[in-house]
Amino acid sequence: MARYLGPKCKLARREGTDLFLKSVRGSMSIKKKCKIDKTPGQNKKHRTRITEYGKQLREKQKVRRIYGILEKQFKNYYKKAAKKKGAKGEYLLQSLEARLDNIVYRMGFSVTRAEARQLVNHKAIKVNGKTVNIASCKIKIGDRISVREKSRNQTRIKNALAFANKVKWVQVNVNKMEGIVKYLPARISTDINEKLIVELYSK
């Protein structure tokens, strides 16, 4: 399955929620810009009721699209989470949050995860002083993430930092364009029902 390159608002409408795929500045909200309350398609004005399986599937698709990963990758993340003791769903989300592209996004070096992935792929990001170009690289507590010296003049990075809403579990030095992961969250703030995903894969 290839990575989706189509309209981002279409995906947001399909899932009925903000997937954090687009940057929105100014007074217009993502809900208004993408018309999230309507499903994709010219004649689909109202959302139809879905089955329990449908809810589970949609929740999985929503999370997969938020983090921008493919089906096979997502399933591998779940398999690893399933081997852990405790809440499988929370461990799954924590593993996704620990991805390098997500950390770059959380630190405010990009406005979307897709842009963060591009920065990583283009070797604009360092981990503990070494250039890393693998977006799925697992980041640990205490790791130092920084923007490579040659990339620090990029306007998109400066603009992203200016509008960033950074999370509490990372500490960022805006002037140096670097940050440290203080801890990984036990529960992320995004509206996700991970129990539905666990139920889906437990069948």
C-alpha positions as CSV (number, residue, x, y, z in Angstrom):
1,M,0.0,0.0,0.0
2,A,1.5,3.4,-1.1
3,R,1.5,6.4,1.2
4,Y,-1.5,8.6,0.7
5,L,-0.7,11.8,-1.2
6,G,-4.2,13.1,-1.9
7,P,-6.2,15.9,-0.3
8,K,-5.6,16.0,3.5
9,C,-9.1,17.5,4.2
10,K,-10.7,14.5,2.6
11,L,-9.1,12.2,5.2
12,A,-10.2,14.5,8.0
13,R,-13.8,14.4,6.8
14,R,-13.6,10.6,6.4
15,E,-12.7,10.2,10.0
16,G,-14.8,13.1,11.3
17,T,-12.0,14.7,13.2
18,D,-8.8,16.7,12.9
19,L,-5.9,14.4,11.9
20,F,-3.3,17.2,12.3
21,L,-2.3,16.8,8.7
22,K,-2.7,20.5,7.7
23,S,-1.4,23.7,9.3
24,V,-4.1,26.2,9.9
25,R,-3.3,29.8,10.9
26,G,-5.5,32.8,11.4
27,S,-9.1,32.7,12.6
28,M,-10.3,29.8,10.4
29,S,-10.5,26.5,12.3
30,I,-9.6,23.2,10.8
31,K,-13.2,22.1,11.3
32,K,-14.5,24.9,9.1
33,K,-11.7,24.7,6.6
34,C,-12.1,21.0,6.0
35,K,-15.9,20.8,6.6
36,I,-15.2,17.9,9.1
37,D,-18.9,17.5,9.9
38,K,-19.6,16.3,6.4
39,T,-18.4,13.0,4.9
40,P,-16.5,12.9,1.6
41,G,-18.7,12.8,-1.5
42,Q,-21.0,15.3,-3.1
43,N,-24.2,13.6,-2.0
44,K,-23.2,12.5,1.5
45,K,-24.4,15.3,3.7
46,H,-24.9,13.3,6.9
47,R,-23.0,10.6,8.6
48,T,-24.6,7.2,8.7
49,R,-24.7,4.9,11.7
50,I,-21.9,2.3,11.7
51,T,-21.5,-1.1,13.3
52,E,-19.2,-1.8,16.3
53,Y,-16.7,-3.3,13.9
54,G,-16.9,-0.2,11.8
55,K,-16.1,2.0,14.8
56,Q,-13.1,-0.2,15.6
57,L,-11.9,0.0,12.0
58,R,-12.4,3.8,11.8
59,E,-10.5,4.3,15.1
60,K,-7.5,2.3,13.7
61,Q,-7.6,4.2,10.5
62,K,-7.8,7.5,12.3
63,V,-4.7,6.8,14.4
64,R,-2.8,5.4,11.5
65,R,-3.5,8.5,9.5
66,I,-2.6,10.9,12.3
67,Y,0.9,9.4,12.5
68,G,1.1,8.9,8.8
69,I,2.1,5.3,8.8
70,L,1.2,2.4,6.5
71,E,-1.0,-0.6,7.5
72,K,1.8,-3.1,7.8
73,Q,3.9,-0.7,9.9
74,F,0.9,-0.1,12.2
75,K,0.2,-3.8,12.6
76,N,3.9,-4.3,13.6
77,Y,3.6,-1.6,16.2
78,Y,0.5,-3.4,17.6
79,K,2.2,-6.8,17.7
80,K,5.0,-5.3,19.8
81,A,2.5,-3.6,22.1
82,A,0.6,-6.9,22.5
83,K,3.6,-8.6,24.0
84,K,3.9,-6.0,26.8
85,K,2.2,-6.4,30.1
86,G,-0.4,-3.9,31.0
87,A,-2.5,-1.6,28.8
88,K,-1.7,-2.6,25.2
89,G,-3.4,0.4,23.7
90,E,-1.5,2.9,25.8
91,Y,1.8,1.2,24.9
92,L,0.9,1.3,21.3
93,L,0.3,5.1,21.4
94,Q,3.4,5.7,23.4
95,S,5.4,3.8,20.8
96,L,4.0,6.0,18.0
97,E,4.8,9.1,20.0
98,A,8.4,7.9,20.3
99,R,8.9,8.0,16.6
100,L,11.6,10.5,15.5
101,D,9.2,12.3,13.0
102,N,6.6,12.7,15.8
103,I,9.2,14.1,18.2
104,V,10.4,16.6,15.6
105,Y,6.7,17.7,15.2
106,R,6.1,17.8,19.0
107,M,9.2,20.0,19.5
108,G,7.8,22.5,17.0
109,F,10.4,22.1,14.2
110,S,7.5,21.4,11.8
111,V,3.9,22.3,11.5
112,T,2.8,18.8,10.5
113,R,4.1,15.2,11.0
114,A,4.5,14.9,7.2
115,E,6.7,18.0,7.1
116,A,8.7,16.5,10.1
117,R,9.2,13.3,8.1
118,Q,10.5,15.3,5.2
119,L,13.0,17.0,7.4
120,V,14.2,13.7,8.7
121,N,14.4,12.1,5.3
122,H,16.4,15.1,4.0
123,K,18.9,14.7,6.8
124,A,18.0,18.0,8.5
125,I,17.7,16.4,12.0
126,K,20.3,15.1,14.4
127,V,19.8,12.7,17.4
128,N,22.5,13.0,20.1
129,G,24.7,14.8,17.6
130,K,24.4,12.3,14.8
131,T,22.4,12.8,11.6
132,V,19.5,10.3,11.4
133,N,17.3,10.0,8.3
134,I,15.0,7.2,9.5
135,A,11.6,8.7,10.5
136,S,10.5,5.6,12.5
137,C,13.7,5.7,14.6
138,K,12.7,5.1,18.3
139,I,13.6,8.0,20.6
140,K,14.3,7.4,24.2
141,I,14.1,9.6,27.3
142,G,17.1,11.9,27.5
143,D,17.7,11.9,23.8
144,R,18.7,15.3,22.3
145,I,17.1,16.2,19.0
146,S,18.5,19.1,17.1
147,V,18.2,20.8,13.7
148,R,21.4,20.4,11.6
149,E,23.4,23.6,11.3
150,K,23.0,23.8,7.5
151,S,19.2,23.6,7.9
152,R,18.7,26.2,10.6
153,N,18.1,29.0,8.2
154,Q,15.1,27.3,6.6
155,T,12.1,29.6,6.7
156,R,9.7,26.8,7.3
157,I,11.5,25.7,10.5
158,K,11.6,29.2,11.9
159,N,7.9,29.7,11.1
160,A,7.0,26.4,12.7
161,L,8.8,27.3,15.9
162,A,7.0,30.7,15.9
163,F,3.6,29.0,15.9
164,A,4.4,25.9,17.8
165,N,2.3,24.5,20.7
166,K,4.9,22.3,22.4
167,V,4.0,19.6,24.8
168,K,5.2,19.4,28.4
169,W,7.3,16.2,28.0
170,V,9.9,17.9,25.7
171,Q,12.2,20.8,26.6
172,V,13.1,22.9,23.6
173,N,15.7,25.7,23.2
174,V,14.3,27.7,20.4
175,N,17.5,29.7,19.8
176,K,19.7,26.6,19.5
177,M,16.9,24.7,17.7
178,E,17.3,21.7,19.9
179,G,15.3,19.8,22.5
180,I,15.4,17.0,25.0
181,V,12.8,14.3,25.6
182,K,12.1,14.6,29.4
183,Y,9.7,11.7,29.5
184,L,7.2,9.9,27.3
185,P,3.5,10.5,28.1
186,A,1.4,7.7,29.6
187,R,-1.6,9.1,27.8
188,I,-1.7,11.6,24.9
189,S,-4.2,14.4,24.8
190,T,-5.5,13.6,21.3
191,D,-9.1,12.3,21.2
192,I,-8.2,8.6,20.6
193,N,-10.1,5.5,21.9
194,E,-7.2,3.0,21.8
195,K,-9.4,0.3,23.4
196,L,-11.3,0.0,20.1
197,I,-8.0,-0.7,18.3
198,V,-7.2,-3.4,20.8
199,E,-10.6,-5.0,20.3
200,L,-10.2,-4.9,16.6
201,Y,-6.9,-6.8,16.6
202,S,-8.0,-9.2,19.4
203,K,-10.5,-10.8,17.1
